[in-house]
Structure formats: C-alpha cells, structure tokens
Amino acid sequence: MTNLSKARRIAAAAAALLTAAALGISPAQAAPQSGARYGPGAAGSGDSYFPNAGNGGYDVLHYGLDLHYTPPSGAGGAGNLTAEASITLRATQDLDALNFDLRGLTVTAVDVDGKDVNRGAGALEWTQVQDDANRRWELTVGLRPKLKEGQKATITISYGGATGRPQDTTGALYGWVTTPDGAIVVNEPDGAPTWFPVNDDPEDKATYSFRITVPEGKTAVANGLPGGDPETQAGWTTWSWEAAGPMASYLATASVGDFTLSYGEGPGGLPIINAVDTGVTGSALVTTDAALALQPEMIRYLSDLFGPYPFEAFGAIVDDDSVDYALETQTRPVYSGVAGEDTVAHELGHQWFGNSVSPADWKDIWLNEGWATYVEWLWAEHQGKATLAQQFTDTVAELDSKNLWGLDISDPGRDNLFAEQVYRRGAITLHALRARIGDTAFFAGATEWLDRYGNSSATTRDFEKVMEEASGQQLDAFFNDWLREGNRPAMP
C-alpha cells in the first residue's frame, strides 16, 4: 500500500480545512486541535484537480465487494444495485472518524469490526453527504472504539440504489455505466464512487475481491483471476474474482453483459482471459479477434524492454455498447465496440505505465498517456509498420498543423486530462528524451522508474530525477521545453 507523503498529507489537511470553511464547518470540527490525540481523517486527498476525492487518515488494505445487480428491463432504463462493501484498512493517524467517497447510492447500514454504527449526526454515528456542486460525495463514519495509528479495522457498508449513466466533468460517460444488457464499468478519473464506497485516491492502492450476482445467463467480469467457478441458484449466477496486485480504485471494474469468456496463456503461463460481448460481430469481431491474438507476443516484447509483466493476469473486456473510449482497467482493459491492435498495445503499455506506477496527482497524467502512446509507437516499429522516427516526425507535424503546443502537459487542467496533447506531446517528449540521453540511459531510466515506484505512485518531478540519475545529465531545461513551454522546441 502507498501512504501519503508528508507534503501530500499537509496539502490534504489544508484542503480539508478549505472544504470545511466552504461548508460552514468550524476548523475544530474538520481537524484535530493542536495537542488533541484523536481527530477525523481529512475529507479529501488534496489532489490538484479533484481535492474532494479520496480521504486522509487511513490506508485501505483490501476491498471485498459483494454486488447484486439487476440490469434494466430495456434500453434507456435504470439498473439496480444492492451491495455490501467490506473494507479492511489501517489508520495512519489516531482517528475518531473517517470518510469514504460514495456517489448517488444510499447507505443503509454500517458496522465497524462487527459492531453496528447508528445513523445520525453524532460524532459516533454515520452520515452521508451528496454535494454535486462541489463534487463532494462523502460517507462519514464515527469510530468507537477509536483507532490508534497503525491499528487495523474492517468497516462493512450496506448500500444500493438505481444505476444510470454518470458523467465526468467533461460530460463523458464513466463509472458504473448502465447498458441494455448490463454495465460497462470504467472509473477514470473519479468514477469509482458511483458503485462502491472508496478512498478514491490513486495513491491508496489495495487488493480486491469481487462477488457479483447477476441474472442467470449474464456474465460478470472483474479484475484479476476467477475466485472459483460461477454458482447458479434460483435464476441468479454469482461470479467471483480476486485481484491480488495492489490497484488504484480508478482501475477497478465489475462489468456485466452477454460476454463469452475465452482462456489462453501468455509468456511464462500468464493467464489471459478475454470477455467479448456476443453483440460484437462482423468486421468488429474480426478486428478484435486479430488484435487479442497478439496479446502474448505484445507481452513478451514489452517485458523484454521494461521488465516482467507486473500483474497476475491479462486479457480484455470488449462490450458491444460504447463509452467512446477504452480504459486500462488493471489486468483486463475495457474496450468499446471493438479492440484494435494499436489500442490493445496502448492499454497493455498502461499495465506498466499508469497501473503499476500510478500518478500521485491527476496533473501527472501525461506519465500514463505519453508512455502508453509511446508503447504504440514501439509496437508499430516492432511490427514493421512505421519507424519511430517517422511517427515522431508525423506527430510533430500534426501538432504544428493544429497549433497544439500551447498546453502545459505536466499540468494540463482538470478538463484537459485527456486532451490530444497529453498523449501525443507526451510521446514526443519521451522520444526526444531518448534522443537526448541515448538508448542505454533511456531504457535504464525506464526500468528504474518501474522498479522504484512499482505498485505505488509518483510525480513528474520524480520521473525527471530518475532520468537525470540514469543519464548523469541535468534535464530541467529539457523537460521545461518539451512538457511546459508554449512553443515547439528545437527538434533533436
């Protein structure tokens, strides 16, 4: 698990106080007084773009999610989710209360280590706030007995409600997206609270187990490996999955649909499990099958470049419905309508860059998308389709033609997280860096980045330091030119 750094904890506490002031809560209610031993955890992580997402004061070790889902009866209808989350955590400060993020679903019961917590407004009770204007969706749980720093507890939360088609700040579908035959579940950046109570901060990684009960005939697919054979009783089937690798909450999925499962192996016997919707047919199915057949070779190639594949399984979820993008959900990316070869390479690259090493702050997302785009380029050259030099030159020309050099991709802004420049200028920066420091230092730096920060999170400055160490060069000016400045840098 990854705890907040000292600086991030200070930022989180400051964000909590600002949020409290905005809501008319006194500082005494928002944070422990000087000299007080116990206090509530911060109600936000202090992220640059999503300050109210995530929470302070604890580190989640494991999420056990038991989901019972009824898909809609027809197109455009709502589904229904009834669920229980069992969350094992460790306190990182002395706590008398803590918070989880939960959006649009109603809590019905809470217990701490098997003891019921009453609903109400008292300090030792639980309350729920849904503040859409401030993107603040909090379940606050009072603790008795209080938790000492380092002490573990398991909090079990019963909740549920109608599911719809939630949107992020740009209007894109995300989270638990209801479809006519089930649900596409894709959380990036802050959609996880639409289906489970969570510390929705990429820095707080945890393991997961899933029990997903759906109508007989439906298939439920989550991260990791099957936890056993599906069990059917009285018209309902329960699917179990276990994700043993530490995972950021935005990478969790529990997609439901008319999927056909297939099982294969990658290098070293790595399990590859694909779920393709029966509605994917014709040319989309031909393209998808061809791309998924390349997964073992892609894994072998990238493992040779960057070190062993970092998780216990891989595969795909290909839904015939669409959210208009693919997402690198850990071990099992989700694809909308079709899985093309370039996209499969991109989402596989994310398993190293973004999933194993995650952004410590959402402003650092170029480290995810620039690397995954560069993996596309590497794979295209490996397949003899286009050289890296050609792809670099063509992309520079495209940014020139669209006048897209003005965005600082090391801090693109909340609603530019998925802007074209974040992907393309990110990949250009990496190739220019490779030209600047040479192949040996570049790949040594990449593997050191993954070794040092694997299963945790890091920042752009952390990346710069790793590459400076690997190359023995001072690279401040280089990164300012290629990431931040508004004019096209001189070509390498």
N, C-alpha and C positions, 0 to 999 in steps of 0.2 A: 504494500500500500504506500501511497505517497502523501505525506503530510504537507501542509502549507509551510513555505519558508517563513523566516522571521519577517521579512519585508511584506510578504503577502498577508500574513496574519495582521500586521499593523494596518494594511490597506483594507482588509476585511472589516476590522473593528471600526475604522473610520467610516466605511460605507454603511455599516450598521447604524452608527450614530446619526449620519445624514438621513438615512431612511426613517429612523425613529423621529427625528425632528420634523420631517415632512408629514408624518402621520400624527403628529401631536403627542408623541410619547416622550416622556422625560428621559434624559440620559441615564438616570438611575434605574429606569426600567429596561433600558436597552443593553447595558453592560455593567459588570460588577464594579462597585466603588473601589477606590484605592484602599487596600488593606482587607477587603472582603474576600473570603476564601472561595465561595461558590457564586456562580452567576450563569446567565443564559449564554449559549453559543450565539455568535453573530448570525443574523438572519440573511446574510448574503456573503458571497465569496470575495466581493470587491473586484470582479472582472471588469476590464475596461469597457466592454460593450453590454454585458449582462450582469450588472452589480448585484441584483437581487437573486440571481440564480446561484445555486449552491448555498452552503451554510458553513458556519465555523464551529469549532469546539469539539469536533469528533472526526474519526476516520472510519468509514464503513469497511468492514472486512468481507461481508457476504450478504447478497440479496437472495432470499428464497421467495420466488413469486409463484403463487397458485392462482391461475386465471381461469375463469369460466366465462366463455364468450358465445353470445348468440348473434350471428350475422344478421343483417337486415333482411326483411322479407322480400324486398325488391329494390330496384335501382333508386338511389336517392334517399333511401330510408336510413334510419339510425340503427346501429347495433346496440347491444347491451353487454356491459362488462361487470361481473361480480368477482371480487378478488380479495386475496389476503397476501400481504407482504410481510415476511419475517426478516428483519434487518438486524444483523449482528454487527456491532460497532465497538470501537474503543475510544474513550474520552481522551482528548488532547489537552483538556484543562478541567478544573473542577467545575462540574455542571449541576445546576438545579433545573434546567430546562434546555431543550434543543428543538431544532426546526427541520422539517423536510419540505421539499417542493412538491406540490400536487395541484394540478390544474384541471378544473372542470369536472371533477369526480368528488363524490360526497363520502366522507369518513363516517362509519357507523360505530366503530369500537376500536380501542387502543389498549394494549397491555404491555407492561414492561417486566420482562423475566417472569411471565405468567401471572402477574398481578394487574387487575383491571385499573385503568385510569379513567376517572369520571370526565364527562363532558361539561364544560363550563368556562368561566372566565377567571377562576382562581389560579394561583401560581402553581398548584399541584394538579391541575386539570389540563385537558387538551382543548384547543381551539383551532378553528380553520378560517383563513382569510383568503378571499378571491378578489384581487385588486388588478383588474385587467389594464387600467390606465397606466399603472406603474410596473406592469409585468411582474407582479409580486403575488405568488400563489404559495401560501405558507400553511403548513400544519405545525402548530407549536405543541410540544408535549412536555408537561411538567413531570419532574422526576422525584419519586420517593421510593426507596432511599435515593439520596443524591449520588451522583457518580464522581468518584475521585479520578484525577488524571491518571491514565493508564488502565483504568478499570474497564472491563467489557460488560456489555448488556445486549440483550436481544429484545427488540421492540416489534411487536406484531400489530399490524394495522389492517382492519377490515374496511373495505370501501367499494364503491361502484357507481354505476350510472350509465346514461346513454353515451354512445360514442358517435362522433361526427367526422368532420374533415378539418382539423385545426390548421392554422396558417402561422408562418413565422412573420417577422417584422416587415418582410418584403412582399407578403401575400402568397408565398409559395406553400404548398401543402407539406406538412411534416407531422411527426409524432405518430399517434395511432390514427391512421387514415382509413376510414371505413370504406369498403368496396362492396359491390353487389354480392360477391361470393365470400367475403371475409374481411381482411385488413392488410394493408401494406404498412409496416411499422419502420419508420425511418426518422431518427431523432435530431439530427444535426440542425442547428446548434443547441437549442434549449427545449426540445420537444419531448424528452423522456418523462417529464411530469404529467403529460397527457394520459399516461397509462399506469404509472406506479409512483408511490412516494419515494423521493430520491434526494441525495445530496448531489445536485446536478452541476458538478464542477469537474472538468476533465482531470484535475489534479488528484481527485479522490477516486482511485481505481479499486475495484473489488471483484471477487468471483461471484458467479451467478448460478442458480439452479432454477429451472422452469418446469411447472406442471400446467399444461394448457389443455383445458377440456372444451371440446367443440362438438357440434352435431356430427353423428356418425357419417362418414363419407368425406368430411373435410380433413385437411392435413394442416397441422400447426408446426412451424419450423422456427427454431431459435438458434442461438449461438452454440458453438462447441460440438459436443458429441451426444448421441442419444443416451439417456439415463436408464434405458430399458425399452422393451417392446411396448408399443401402444396398447392400451387396455380399453376395451369397449364394453359398456354396460348400459342397458336400458336406453339405447339410442344415442349415447354420448361416448366419444372417444377421448381418452387422456393421453397426450403426448408429453414425454419427459426429455429434457435436455440439460446438460451440465457444461458450463463454461468455466474451465479450471484456470485459464490465464487471466491475470488482472486486466480489467476492462473499464474504460471510461463509460459513463452512462449513456452518452450520445451514440455509442456504438452497439447498444443492446437492441435486439429485435425479437419479436414473437409473432411473425406474420402468419396469416391464416388464409387458406384458399383451396382451390381444386388442384393441388400440386401432385405431380408424380415424382417420387424420390428415386434417385439412382445413386449407386455407391461405387467408388473407384479408389485408386491409390495413387499417391504422388511419390516423390523420392523418399527412400527410407521407410516405405509403407505408410506414409502420411495419409490418413483418411480424407477422401474428397467426397462430399455429399452435396449433390445438386437437387434442387427442387424447382421443377419447371411446370408452370400452370398449363393445364390441358387446353386452355384457350390460346396458347402461343402456337400458331400453325403457319403453314406456307413458308414464304421466304424468311419470315422472322424466326421460325423454328430451325430452318437450315442454317442461317447465320449463327444462331445461338448454339446449336449443337457443334458447329465447327469451332467456335471460339472456346467453348467449355472443354472440348477435346484437347486444347493446347495447354490447359492449366498445369499438368505435370511438368511439361517442358519449360513453361514460364517459371515455375517454382524453382526448378533445377538451375536455370540460368541466373535468376536473381540471387539465389543462395550462393552461387559461385562469386557474385560481385559483392554482396553485402553481409554474408554470413547466414547461418541456418535460419530457415523459416521460423518465426518466433512463437507460433501457437500450435495447439494440439490437432487442428483440423483446418480444412479449407473447403470451398465449394461456392454455391450460388443459390439465390432465390430469384427466379425470373417470373414476374407476375404479368398477366395479360392486361391488367389495369395499369395506370400510369400516374406517377407524380412528376413526370417530366425530367427526372434525373436518376442517376444511380448513386448508391451510397455504400461506403466501405465497411458496413456493419461487420464487426470483428469475426473472423473465421468464415463468414458467409455473406458476402456482399449482396445487396438487393438491386435488381435491375428492372426498369420499367419497360415492358413490352418486348424488348429484345436485348440480348447481351452480345455486343460486337467485340471483335478481337482487341481493338485499341482500348475500349472501356474495361475489358477484363484485365488487361495488363495494368491499367491505371489503378483499378481497385485492389489488385494484388499488391502493387507497389505500396499502397497505403498500409498494408499489414505491418510493414517495417516503419514507414514514414507517416505517422499520424496515429496508428493504433498502438504499436509498441512504444514509440516516443510520441507523446501527445502534446498539444500546445498548452503551456502553462497559463496562457491568456489567449482569448479568442483573436486578439490583434495579431498573433503569431501564426495565423492560419496558412500563410504562404509556405511555411515549412512542411505542411501537409501537401498542399496542392501543387506547389512548384516541384517538389520531389516526385510526386505521382505522375505529373506531366512529363518530367524528365525520364522516368521509367518507360513511359510510352515511346519516347524517342529512342531510348536504348534498345527496346524490343524491336522497333521498326528497323533499326540498323542491323540488329542481330538476324532478322528475317530477310535482309537484303532488299528492303522496300525503299529506304531512304537513308542517306548518311546523316550523322549528327550535324555535320557542317551544313548540309542542305536544309535541315529542319531549323537550325539556328538562324540561318540567313533568311529563310522564308518567314519565320515568325517575327524577326526584327522588321522586315519589310511590311508585314501586316500591321504591326503596332504603329509604324510610321504612317501608313496609309489611313489609319483610323485615328491618328493623333492621340494615342493612348498612353503616353509616357508620363502624364501628369500625376498619376495616383501613387502615393507612397504605399507600397505593398507591405511594408513592415508595420503599418498602422492604417489600414485602408478605410476604416469606419464600419460601423455595425452593418449598414445596409449594402456595403460593398464586399462583404466576406467572400462572395462567390463571383465577383467581377472577373471578367476575362483576363485582366492584367494580373490578378493574383496567381492564376495558373500559368499564363504564358510568360509574363515578365519573371515569374519565379523560376521557370525552367531556363530562361535565357540567362538569368543570374548564375545559376548553377553551372551552366556550360562555360560562361565567361570565367567563373572561378576556376574551373578545371583547366582552362587555357592559361590562366594566370599562374597557378601554383604547380601544374603538372599532374599527370595521371597518378603517379605513386602517392603524392601527398593528398590528392583529392579523394582517392578511394580509402587511403588510410584514415583520413579525417571522417569519412562517411561511416566506416566500421567503428571507429572510436565513438562517434556520436551515438550509434546504436548500442554499443556496449555500455557506455557511461550512463545513458538515460533510458535504456530499455525498461519496459514495464513501469515507466514513470512519465514525467513531463518536463518540458524545458522551454526556453525562450530563444528569440532571435539572437540576443547577446550571447547566450550560452553556445549557440551554433558558431557564431563568429569566433569565440575564444577557442573552440575545438579546432577550427580550421587554421587559426593562427598558430596554435601549437603544432599541428601536423605539418605546416609549411615552413615554420620558422619566420614567417613574414608578418608585418603589421598591416592589417587589412581594413582599418576603419574607413579610409578614403574609398577603397574599392566598394565596400558594402553601402556606403552613403550614395555613391554614384549609381549603383545598379539597383538598389532597393528603394531609395528615398527621393533622390533628386528628380526634378520635373523635366529635365532634358535628356535626350538619348545620349548615353555615354559613348566615348570613343570605342570602336569595335576592337576586340582583341586580335 
